[in-house]
Amino acid sequence: MPLTSDPPVEQAAPQRAAPQRAAPGRAGPPPADDPQALKAVPVRHPWRWARVVPLLRVATAWYILLATVLSVLQHYVERHFSEGATR
């Protein structure tokens, strides 16, 4: 039971000003207090890197393979041409 005889006063929610929109034909960022602001931001697709990473792995594997083969080949070429050299 209330201590006073006055009826309870309902407090109104603070009124927010309507967000201002950019003039027609002008693009701009949405206002900071606009609840739809996050929905207006373009989403960068997370699967974009999912296509790049496997290609980097394949390129790395090819690089290691070719570098190893060419290194072994260089070893034999240098050994062949160094037979007549004096040390």
TANORLIN-V456775 format. One record per residue. N is the residue number from 0. RES is the residue in one small letter. NEAR is the number of other ideal C-beta (glycine too) atoms within 10 Angstrom. Layout:
n=N res=RES near=NEAR
n=N res=RES near=NEAR
This chain:
n=0 res=m near=2
n=1 res=p near=7
n=2 res=l near=5
n=3 res=t near=6
n=4 res=s near=5
n=5 res=d near=7
n=6 res=p near=7
n=7 res=p near=7
n=8 res=v near=6
n=9 res=e near=6
n=10 res=q near=6
n=11 res=a near=6
n=12 res=a near=6
n=13 res=p near=5
n=14 res=q near=6
n=15 res=r near=9
n=16 res=a near=7
n=17 res=a near=8
n=18 res=p near=13
n=19 res=q near=10
n=20 res=r near=11
n=21 res=a near=11
n=22 res=a near=8
n=23 res=p near=5
n=24 res=g near=5
n=25 res=r near=7
n=26 res=a near=6
n=27 res=g near=8
n=28 res=p near=10
n=29 res=p near=17
n=30 res=p near=14
n=31 res=a near=7
n=32 res=d near=10
n=33 res=d near=16
n=34 res=p near=9
n=35 res=q near=9
n=36 res=a near=13
n=37 res=l near=8
n=38 res=k near=9
n=39 res=a near=9
n=40 res=v near=9
n=41 res=p near=5
n=42 res=v near=6
n=43 res=r near=7
n=44 res=h near=8
n=45 res=p near=7
n=46 res=w near=6
n=47 res=r near=8
n=48 res=w near=10
n=49 res=a near=9
n=50 res=r near=8
n=51 res=v near=9
n=52 res=v near=9
n=53 res=p near=9
n=54 res=l near=9
n=55 res=l near=10
n=56 res=r near=10
n=57 res=v near=10
n=58 res=a near=10
n=59 res=t near=10
n=60 res=a near=10
n=61 res=w near=10
n=62 res=y near=10
n=63 res=i near=10
n=64 res=l near=10
n=65 res=l near=10
n=66 res=a near=10
n=67 res=t near=10
n=68 res=v near=10
n=69 res=l near=10
n=70 res=s near=9
n=71 res=v near=10
n=72 res=l near=10
n=73 res=q near=10
n=74 res=h near=10
n=75 res=y near=9
n=76 res=v near=10
n=77 res=e near=9
n=78 res=r near=9
n=79 res=h near=9
n=80 res=f near=9
n=81 res=s near=10
n=82 res=e near=6
n=83 res=g near=6
n=84 res=a near=6
n=85 res=t near=4
n=86 res=r near=3
